[in-house]
Amino acid sequence: MTQAVQASPGRSVAVETTARLHMGFIDLNGGLGRRFGSIGLALNKPVTRVVATISDTFSAVGPEADRVISIAERFAEKAHVKCTSHLTIESAIPGHAGLGSGTQLALAVGAAISRLYKLNYSLENIAAMTERGMRSGIGIGAFKQGGLLVDGGRNAETTVPPVVAHMDFPLGWRILLVFDPRDQGVHGQSEVKAFAELPEFPAEQSGQIARLILMQALPAVAEGDLGSFGRAITEIQHMIGDHFGPAQGGGRYSSADVADAMAWLESQGVQCTGQSSWGPTGFAVVESEEKAYRLQQGLQARNSRLQYEICQARNEGSIITG
């Protein structure tokens, strides 16, 4: 039964959230009873910003408008309340680029409507109602608190993969994003099919990834050691990329141009490179704005078909006003 709820006419709620890097799964083997687990990082851009106001029906304007209406209707159905809203999408993270756009959009819409109608749903409730966090909790953690995140995967009873480690990431370091606007990462039913058809992931490699995260990547961030952090992430990326290769064209990267860009960055001494999620977006972490800009200029001269953006970590969660 759908209930009516009261909300103040003319009131609006704005939610701003941001992209994340998914730097790799921890345990695709699942032999211990939990599967997946992830390491990832919240970025300060690109951002998704949604503004919700009271309306007689669901409506939306801006990028991803149709998708936003679908999310809002699903949320209302699960909430069993009449919470119709007009949603303005002022900006949106590029879709199917490996930056977590779908999760951030769903959480932003759900959080905006929940605040607008004073429904008081927790973030975990909103994630479940909008069907996010099916494999990774990184996007949900990024929305909630930002920073460098590790989630503990899921077992048969898990609703949302829990964040088990959270650290502030050095703000002096820079992340260079490499976009291929002509390509999209595996998503939707193709992603479900890919996970179903990939071979079993070796337990020994899952153990090595866990060791690299716990004993190298996280301590390196605590001590500001980019070299050690980068070597750990790159090694994880190689193992995961080799495993997912058959589902993304046969290589570690879904875009051949991005693969070439990453190889060039490594030839320039960059120690932290990889692909976020299914890509096609690649990333590199370097020690300064100056170095990131110099590398960006070099990449631009080599390949103008790709797009590039320099950003930094975001050590705070989403911003909700209204």
ZISULRA-V28984 format. One line per field, one symbol per residue. ss: DSSP state (h for helix, s for strand, l for the rest). burial: b if it has 16 or more other ideal C-beta (glycine too) atoms within 10 Angstrom, else e. A space follows every 50 residues. Layout:
ss->???
burial->???
This chain:
ss->llsslllllllsssssssssssssssslllllllssssssssssssssss ssssllllssssllhhhhhhhhhhhhhhhlssllssssssslllllllll hhhhhhhhhhhhhhhhllllllhhhhhhhllllllllhhhhhhhhllsss sllsllllllllsssssllllllssssssllllllllhhhhhhhhhhlll llhhhhhhhhhhhhhhhhhhhhhllhhhhhhhhhhhhhhhhhhhhhhlll lllllhhhhhhhhhhhhlllllsssllllllsssssllhhhhhhhhhhhh hhllllssssslslllllsssl
burial->eeeeeebeeeebbbbbbbbbbbbbbbbbbbeeebbbbbbbbbbbebbbbb bbbbeeebbbeebbeebbbbbbebbbebbebebbbbbbbeebbbebbbbb bbbbbbbbbbbbbbbbbebebebebbbbbbebbebbbbbbbbbbbbbbbb bbbbeeebebbbbebebebbeebbbbbbbbeebbbbbeeebeebeeeeee beeebbeebeebbeebbbebbeeeebebbbbbbbbbbebbbebbeebbbe bbbbbebbbbbbebbeeeebbbbbbbbbbbbbbbbbbeeebbeebbeebe eebeebebbbbbbbbebbeeee
